[in-house]
Amino acid sequence: MKSLYERASRQSLERGYEYYLNHMVISYRIIEDGVYCGQVKGADNSVYDVKIDLNLPINSECSCPYADGRTIVCKHQVALYFEMFPDEAEKYRKECEERELEWYNSGPKQIKQFLNKQSKSELSNILYHVVLDYSNSVFYRFIDEYDIDINNDD
């Protein structure tokens, strides 16, 4: 059986860690061995009721819109987990640093190899999604660098 930590998506882990660092866990208590509950403040200042069950992670729950009624691990559950187990938060921080170092050493080469294998159509699609989905700064840097007139429909 996968642990709560292993069941969480990368995004839930990242955001939950941020919530932990920003002290978004308002309260917490031990219900029984391996079962914890608490309240975690959300991005919009809503407060969500969270339960994590390390004995049976599928029984973990959160009242946030993302996780309510679903058997997924949300950022609020991760934040509570890290609050209860700060050594696990430190372990996660070190894993992130190692991943960043690994990326720095090999990521650009792997991306270049991947892109060289793509067709022109696939490259066009990838570029389109990167520019539009990544961030406004990438979008505006792209249109500035390539002198694209966004007001012209041609």
N, C-alpha and C positions, 0 to 999 in steps of 0.2 A: 504494500500500500504506500502511495506517495505521501510525503509530509505536506503540511500546509505550505511551507517554503517552496517545495518542489512543484506544487500545484499552481502557484502564482505565476502569472504571465510576467514577462520582463517589464512591461509597462506598469503593472501593479506593484512590482518590487521597487522600481525606480520612484514612483509617486509615493508609495507607502514609506519609503526611506526618507523622502523629503518631508512628509508629514511628521514622521518621528523626529527628525532634526529640528523642525519648526514647532515642536511641542504642541501638536494638534490633538494629542491624546489628553482628554480632560480628566477622566477618571478611569480607574480599573480596579478589579478585585479578582481573587481566586474563588471560583465556585467549588471546584474539587480538584484533585490532582490531575493536571493536564488540561483543565477547562477553565477558561478565563473570559471575563466579560468586561466591557468598558464603554465609554462614550468617546467618540472621536469627532472633532469639528471638521466639517467639509469646507471646500473652497468658497462656497457662498455663505459661510458661517452657520449653515444648518448643523445640527448635532445628530449623529447617527449612533444607534445602539449596535454594538458589535459583540459577537461571541466567537471565540476561537476554541476549537476542540482538538487538541494535539493527539488524543487517543484515537479519535475517529474524525479526521479532518473534513470529511464530507458533511459532518454535522455543524460545521462552522457557518456563521451567518452574519449578515449586516443589513440594516434597514435602509441603506442608500439605494437610489433608483437602479444603479448598475447591478447590484448583487441581490436585492430583495427577491426572495422566492427562487433563487437560482443557486446551483451548487458550484459557484466559482469563488475565487479568492480575489477580493477587491483591495484597493490601496488602504482602506480603513482597517481591514483585518491585518494587513502587513504592518501598518503603523503600531497597532496594539501588540502584535507579536514582537516587534523590535523593542517596544517599551517594556515588555515583560522580560525580554531576553536581550539586553544590550550587547552581550558578547556576540550574538548572532548578527546584530547590526554592524558591529565592527568587522566581523567575518565578511559580510556583504560588501562593506566599504573596500576592504582589501581585494576582494574578487573583482570589483569594478575597476580598481587601479590596475590590476593585472591585465584585465581585458583591454583597457585603454592603452597600456604599454604594448600589448600584443598587436592591437590595431595599428599603433604608430609604426611598429616594426614591419608588419606584413600587409596591412589593409590596402594601401594604395596599389601595391603590386597585384593583389588578388582582384581588385576592382578593374584594373587595366586588363588583366587576362580575361575576366568575365566580359567586359565591353568589347574586346577584340573578337569574341566568338559570336556576337550578336549581328543580326542582319540590319540593314539600314532602317527598315520599318520598325524593328524592335528597339533600336537605338532612339529613334524619333519618339516612340511611345515612352521609353524610360525617361528621356530628357523632359518631355512634356510633364510627366508626373512629378519629377524632382523639382522642376521650376514652380509648378503650381501648388504642390502639396507641402513643400518643405517649410518655407517661411516667406514673409513679405520681403525680408532683406535679400534673399536669394532671387526672388522675382524681380525686384527693382534693380539689383546689381546686374542681372542678366539683360534686362531691357536697356540699361545704360551702356553696358559693355558692347553690345551688338547694335546699338543705335536703332532700336525698334520703336516705331511710332505706334503706341497702343491705341491712339485715336483713329487710326486708319484701318478700315476693315479689309483692305486689299490683300 
